[in-house]
């Protein structure tokens, strides 16, 4: 499980990306790269990293569910994810 500070840092980046999205778009369309350089670094969407919503795990992230593979397996086995069943043949 990731430390709370790491999860908080990622949330802060997401908020900053959302805050500056319109401004970044306008500066890019105008071709004002000097203005883009003056924006905070964390305002760039490239700096975001997908993390599990429940544990904060950065690896093994499943986009469709928004959680890591480990959490997905636990929840699927417990029947907490609708429409997901254990394979058997």
C-alpha positions as CSV (number, residue, x, y, z in Angstrom):
1,X,0.0,0.0,0.0
2,X,1.4,3.4,-1.0
3,X,2.0,6.0,1.7
4,X,-0.7,8.7,2.1
5,X,1.8,11.4,1.1
6,X,2.3,9.7,-2.3
7,X,-1.4,9.4,-2.9
8,X,-1.9,13.0,-1.8
9,X,0.8,14.2,-4.2
10,X,-0.9,12.4,-7.1
11,X,-4.3,13.9,-6.2
12,X,-2.6,17.4,-6.1
13,X,-1.2,16.8,-9.6
14,X,-4.6,15.8,-10.9
15,X,-6.2,19.0,-9.5
16,X,-3.5,21.2,-11.0
17,X,-3.8,19.6,-14.4
18,X,-7.6,20.2,-14.3
19,X,-7.0,23.8,-13.1
20,X,-4.6,24.7,-15.9
21,X,-6.2,22.7,-18.8
22,X,-7.9,25.6,-20.5
23,X,-4.9,27.9,-20.2
24,X,-2.5,25.2,-21.5
25,X,-4.8,24.6,-24.5
26,X,-5.0,28.3,-25.3
27,X,-1.3,28.8,-25.0
28,X,-0.6,25.7,-27.3
29,X,-3.0,27.0,-29.9
30,X,-1.4,30.4,-29.9
31,X,2.1,28.8,-30.1
32,X,3.2,30.6,-26.9
33,X,5.9,28.2,-25.6
34,X,7.4,30.8,-23.4
35,X,4.0,31.1,-21.6
36,X,3.8,27.3,-21.3
37,X,7.2,27.3,-19.7
38,X,6.0,29.7,-17.0
39,X,3.2,27.3,-15.9
40,X,3.9,25.0,-13.0
41,X,5.5,21.7,-14.0
42,X,2.7,19.7,-12.4
43,X,0.2,21.4,-14.6
44,X,1.3,19.1,-17.5
45,X,-0.8,15.9,-17.9
46,X,2.3,14.0,-18.8
47,X,3.4,14.0,-15.2
48,X,0.3,12.1,-14.0
49,X,0.6,8.4,-13.2
50,X,-2.2,6.0,-12.9
51,X,-2.6,4.6,-9.4
52,X,-5.0,2.2,-7.8
53,X,-7.9,4.1,-6.2
54,X,-8.0,1.9,-3.2
55,X,-4.4,1.1,-2.4
56,X,-2.4,3.6,-4.4
57,X,-0.3,0.9,-6.1
58,X,1.4,2.4,-9.2
59,X,2.1,-0.9,-11.1
60,X,-0.4,-3.4,-12.5
61,X,-3.1,-0.8,-13.0
62,X,-6.2,-1.8,-14.9
63,X,-7.7,1.2,-16.6
64,X,-11.1,-0.3,-17.2
65,X,-11.6,-0.7,-13.4
66,X,-9.3,2.0,-12.0
67,X,-7.7,-0.5,-9.6
68,X,-4.5,-2.6,-9.5
69,X,-4.4,-6.2,-10.5
70,X,-4.0,-7.4,-6.9
71,X,-7.0,-5.5,-5.7
72,X,-9.0,-6.6,-8.7
73,X,-8.3,-10.2,-8.0
74,X,-9.3,-9.9,-4.3
75,X,-12.5,-8.1,-5.2
76,X,-13.4,-10.4,-8.1
77,X,-12.9,-13.5,-5.9
78,X,-15.1,-11.9,-3.2
79,X,-17.8,-11.1,-5.9
80,X,-17.6,-7.4,-5.4
81,X,-17.2,-6.5,-9.0
82,X,-20.4,-6.9,-11.0
83,X,-20.2,-9.0,-14.2
84,X,-16.8,-10.5,-13.3
85,X,-16.7,-14.2,-12.7
86,X,-13.8,-16.7,-12.1
87,X,-13.0,-18.6,-15.3
88,X,-13.6,-22.3,-15.3
89,X,-13.6,-24.8,-18.2
